[in-house]
Amino acid sequence: MTLDPSPPSDELFLPFVTTVRRDHPSLGIPKLLALLKTQQPEWSVSEKRLRKAVQSLTLDEQGRESMDEPGLVATTGLDPSITSLAASTAPKVKVRMFGGEKGKGLVARERIHKGEVVWQEEPWIVTSSPQLYSALLGKQMCSHCFFLFSRPSPPMSAPCPHCDQAVFCNRLCASKASSSSHPDLLCPGLNPAAQPLWKLIRDTNGRYLETAAKIVAKWRWERELGDKGKAKEIEQRVWNGMARVSMEEREKEKKEWKLFAELKRGEWKHAHSLLLQALNPSEGDKSYKVVQKLLTKASKRSPIPLSEGEIQRWFSMDSFLELLGLAALNSEDSGGLYALHAHLNHACEPNIAALNLSKAFVPPSSSELPCEVPDPSQSGPRGTNKLTLLARRTINPGEELTIPYVNFNMPRGDRRQMLRESYGFWCDCPKCKREEGKEREGDDLATSSKESTREMIDKMKSMQMFQGTGEKVDAR
């Protein structure tokens, strides 16, 4: 026997609405009602009751329940070296601390014209997209700048003298590589203990792991060489300048976290052990003497033992997870971690385009401005990993510079969900607000149309009943 649908109690109904609304933030009231009827066919719920229930959730401005679902707040601050970098490479830009959850960002010092090159930047830490692995391993591309060769290992290229995994355009790229793309401490030829770490990176597309390892290798190398200024600058940039959050806290934003939490923790523990084996092995580890010898040869003296504070800051599990989170928040697909680019905040209607353009690209002159931003797909052969930051439109003094963290052509609900899971916030930019308003208008129109249709049907039924009664009387 099938029971007729009946209204659910608030104790059952409100938690269900909360969950459905959270899982489907882009759905309007009519679609939510249709979903509810599919998932709970035994319930009888009116559109009016559902609308009141959704409104009673008292969502805050970011579209989340303010008490139950706080956003991630990244640790960040101002890095003095970035202020100097902005002044030298991007004179029309300055760093500003906004405070609160937003942290810091970049604003225009003066008017920037549409199509103008705001600045160009090479990566501070070079890492490759997994899509480039085959070309890099096949020596079809420079391991430092990612310039695509006409054929593998061309005559003018410079292979790494210690391993068979890296080849460079020329000696200039080879010299730059030791500090950003192919550090000596991670070269398998110089430090065989790094080979298992590289295998894990390639097998798992572990770009964030690669970034974390190269940051630690960069700091330890400068520290051992005795350049306290450079080591301090790296420390300041990593722990005080770039936004970071623990990778575990970031992953907890995903709905399926509870399903794979233990698996993820096991993966991180294994990756951390391989990083320690390569960059800070214990005295009992067989790689200890190799690393010590490499550091001694570079500094021409015995390595300085790490302090307890340094071990905790650079080699602990908590710090490892924070470095992974830093890489996840700040990396750019074109080439890795860019010091100034990492300060750009998100907007779904960005005013800055970050492009990887061909070497043949020539910035427009002042007389050619304003102009259109070049189409990267039509700008010629693949360029290097140098980023070119261009204005999508005219930017006025004091206006914040923004880029899209996700594809801004996606539907509002998909964009916001991806931003929440990847960056820990619900976007509340003007475009999201505008589209939310249109969605509500659509819901209201749909509701009004349904109500009008019901009224018309009711009137027709009444008329049919009246006419039917009259006909029966006449028939008698």
N, C-alpha and C positions, 0 to 999 in steps of 0.2 A: 504494500500500500504506500503510495507517494503522498507525503504531507504537503499541504500548501505552504508557500514561503511565508515566514512570519518575521516581524521586526526584531532585530537583535537588541540585547541590552547594551547600554553604554559601556559596560565593563568589557564586553567583547568587541563592540563596534569601534570605539575610539582608538585602541591600540592597533587594530587592523588598519584603520585609515592612516594612522601615523606611519606605519611601515610601508604601505603602498605609496603614499605621497613621497616618502623619502627615496624609495626605489625608482619612482617614475616622476621626477620633478617637473618634466616638460609637459605632462598630460593635463589637459583641461578637465573640468568637472564632468562633462558628458562622457569622455573617454575613461575617466576614473570609475564612473558609475558602471560602464559596460564591463570593465575589468573586474569590478567588485561582483557583478552578477555572474561572471564566468567562474570566479574563484569561490564564491559563496552562494551557490544557487538556492540554498535553503533560506536565505535572508530576503526580506522585503524591505527595501530602502528607497526612499524618494530622493529625487535630485536635490530638493530643498534641504533635507536632513544632511545629506553628504556635504553640501556647500557650507552649512553651518559648522559641521564638524571640522572641515578643512580650515575655516576661518578661526575656529577656536584653538587651533594649534599655536596661534600667536607667533608665527614665524618672524624672525628678525629680518633686517634689511638684506642679509645675504642669503635668504631662502633656507635657513636651517633653524632648528629649535635652539634658541640661545642658551638654555640651561643644560640640555642633554648632549649637544654636539658642538663643542667649541672647536675653532679652527686651529691648525698648526701655527705656532708663532716661531719663526726661525730666529736663531741667534745671529746678530749682525752688529756692525759698528762702522766707524770711519777709519780707513786705511790711509795714512799720510802719503804713501807712495802713489796711491790712486789719484789723489789730488794733483800731484806733480805730473802724473801720466796724462791726466785730462788736460792740464794746461799746455803740455807740449804737443799732444797728438790731436786733441779736440778742443781748440781754443774757444769755440762757441758754446761749450758745454761745461757745466759745473756739477759737482756731487752735492746732493742735499739730503739731510736726515729728516724724514717726515715724522718719525716716531710711531708708536703704536704697533699694530700688526703689520703695517705697510713697510716699516723699516726705512731704508734709504732708496734713492733713485737718482736719475740724471735729469737736469732741467736746462733749458736754453738760456745762455747768457745774452744772446742777441738774436735778431731775426734770422731764420734759416729758410732759404727758398726751396720750393718743391724741386726735387731732382738733384739737389746739392749733396755732395759727399761731405758728410759730417765728420767722419774720421775713418781711417783704415787701421786694421789691427791684426797682428799675428798672434797665434795662441801662446799663452803662458805655459800651459801644459798641453802637449800634443797627444791626442788619442784619435784613433780612426773609427769610423763607422764600420760595423760588421760587414756591410756591403762591399767594403774595400779589402777585406782580408785576402781574398783570392789573388787580387792584383798585387798586393803587397808581398805576399809569400811567393808569388811568381816573379818578383822583381820587375814588374811592369810599371812601377810607380815609385816615386821618391818616398822613402820612409819618413822623411821629415816634413816636407811641404805638400806631399801628395800630388805632385805634378805627374801627369800621365806620360810615360815614355812612348816613343814611336815603336820601340821594340824592347824586349827585356834586356836589362843591363847594357845600355848603349855605351859606346867607347868612352865618352866624356864623363860617365858616371863614376861615383866613388863608393865602392862597397865598404862595409865595415871590415876593418882589418882583423877583427877578433872572432866574428861569427858569420854564418851564412844566412842570417835572417834579415839583414838590413842593407839597403843600397840607397845612395843619395845622388841628387842631381849633379852636385859638384862639391868641392871642398868646403865652400861656404856653408851649405846645408849640413855637411858632415860635422863641421865645427859647432854649429848651433845645436845639433842633435844631442850632444852630451848633457845639455842642461834642460832639455824639454821633451824630446821624443825618444831618444835611445840612450838613457843614462848608463854610465859604466857599471853601476851597481846592479842594473837589470839586464846587462848584456850577457847572454848565455855563454859566450866565449870567454868572458872574463870572470863570470860568476855562475858556474853550472847550477848552483842552487836556485837560480831564477827560472830554470827551464820548466819545472813543474807548475810554477805560477803562470808562466806564459801559456802552457798547455791548457790550464783551466780557463784562462781568459779567452782563448780561441774557441775552446769547446763549448763554452757557455755564453758566448757573445758578451763577455763581462767587461764592458767599456767602463763602468763606474769603478770596478775593481782595478782596472788599468790606471785610471786617473788617480785613485788613492795611492797605489803603489809608487807612481811616478812623483807624486807630491812628497811622500816620505823619503824617497831616494834623493830627491833634489835637496831637501833640507839636510839630510845626514851628510851628503857629499860636501855641501858648503860648510857645514859645521866642522868636519874633519880637516878640510883644507885651511881652516883657521880664519876664514873671512867672517867674523862675527857680524859685520854689517849686513851682508847678504843673507846669512842664516836668520838674523833677527827680522829682516824684511819679509822673508818667506813665512816666518812664524806669525808676524803681524797680519799679513794678508790672509792667511788660512784661518787663524783663530779669532781675529778681530775684524777683518774686512769683508770676507765673503759670507753670504747668508748660508746657514747650515742648520740641519736638523738631523737627528738620528735616523738612519735608514729604517730601523725597526718602527719608530713612530710614524714614519712616512707610509710604510707598508700596512700599518694598522688602519689606515684610511680606506683600504680596499675592503669591499664587502666579504670577500672570500678569505680574509686573513685567518680566521679561526681554523679553516680547513687545511691551510698549508703552513701554519705558524712554526710547528716543530721542524718541518722539512727546511724552511728558510733558515731557521736558527742553526740547523746542522750545516747547511751550505756556507753560512757566514763563518762559522767556527772553523771549517776546513780551509776556507780562503784565507782567514786570518793566520792560521798556522803556516800556510805556504808563504805568506808575506813575511812573517817573522823568520822563517827558514832562510829567506833570500836576503833580508835587510838587517835583521838583528838576531842571529842564531845564538843559542845558549852555548856555553863552553863545551858541553858534552855532545853537541851536534857536530856531525862530520863536516858541515859547511863552515863552521866557526873559523877555522884556520884560513880557509880560502878568502873569506870576507875580510878578516884582519890583515892578511897579506895585501889584498887589493887596496885597503885604506892606507896601509903603511907606505905602499909604493906611491900613492897619489900625494900624500902629505909629507913624505920623506921623514917620518917619525912614527913612533908607536901611537896607535889610536887612543884618543882620550876616552876613558870609560864614561858611559852615559850615566847621568844622575838619576835618582829615583823619580824626580819630577819630569825629566825628559822621557823616561820610559813610559810613565803614566800618560803623558800628553801625546806621544807619537806612536806608541806601540801597544797600548791597552786595547781590549775589546771594545770598550765604550768609545774610545777615540777612533778606532777603525770604522765603527758604524756611523760616526759623525762625518768622517771623511767620505764614506760612500754616499751619505745623504747630501753632503756639499756638492759632490759630483753630479748627483741626480738633479739638484735644483739649478745648477749653474752651467752645465755642459751645453755646447752648441754642436749640432750635427756636422758642420763643415770641418771642424778640426780639433775640438776638445774644449779646453777651459780658457776663456779670454778674460783678462783682468778687468777691462773697462766695460765690455759687453755684459759681464755678469751683474752689473749694477742696474741694468734696464728692467723696469717693471712691465707687467702684462696689461694689455688692453685688447678688447675684441675689435676695436677700430683703431689700430696702431697708426702712429705717425712716422715710424721708422721702419725701413726694410733692411734686414741684415742678409747680404747676398755674398755668395762665393762666385766671383766673376772671372772671366778669362783674363789671362795676362795682357791681352790686347786691349782691354778696357782703358779708356782715357777719360778721366773725370771732366765734366763739362766746365767750361770757363765761366766767369761771372757774367759775360755778355750773352751766354747761352741760357742763362737761368731766367725764369723758372722753366723746367723741362720735365718730360716724363721719366719715370724710373725705368731703367733697362729691364727687359724681360730676361731672367737668368737662363731660360731654356733656349733663347735665341742669341746669346751673347758670345757664341763661338765655342772653341774647344774648352774642355774642363780646365779651370784655373787651379790655383794653389789653395792652401787652407787659409789664406789671408782673407779676413772678413772686410767687406766694404759696407759701411752704414750710410744709407741715403735717406733723405726726407721724402716721405710719400706725399706730403702736402706742405704748404707754408706753415712754419712753426714760429710762434711769437715769443718774445722774451718772457722768461718766467714759466713757460709752459713745460710740462713734464714730457720727456721723450719716452715712448713706449714701443714695445714689440709684441707680437702674438706668441704665447707659449704653446698654443695649439692651433689647429686649422680653424681660422675664424669664419670660414664658410659653413662649418657644421651647424646643425640645429642648436638652438640655445641650450636645451636640456643636455645634449651630448657634450657640448663645450664645457658647461659648468661641472658636469660629473667628472670629466677627464681632468679638469683643473683641480677639482677637489681631491681626487685620488692621487694625482701626480705632484701637486704643489701645496695641497692642504688648505685651500680657501675656496669659498663660493664667490664667483665673480659677480660684482655689483656695478659694472661699468654702465655708461649711458646706453650702449647698444643692448645689453641684457635687460635693462629696465624698460627700454622702448619695446623690445620684443615681448616681454612679459605683459605689458599693457595691451598689446595686440592680441595675445593669447587670451587674456581675460575678456576683451571685447568680443572675440570669437566665441568664447564660452557663453557670454551673455546673449549674443545673437542666436546661438544655437538653442539656448534655453527659451528665449522669447519666441522663436519659431516653433519649438515644440509645444509651448503653452498655447500659442495661437492655433496650432493644428488641433490640439485637444479641444479647445473651445469650439472650433468649427465642427469637429466631429460630434461633440455633445449637442450642438444646435441642430445638426442634421438628424441625429437620432431622435431628438424631441419632436422635430417636424414630422419625421416618419411615423412616430407613435401617434401623433395627433391625426395625421392623414389616415392612418390605418383605422383608427377608431371611427372617424367620420364615414369611411367607406363601409365599415361594418353596419353602421346605423342606417346608411342609405340602402344597403342591401336588404335590410329587414323591411 
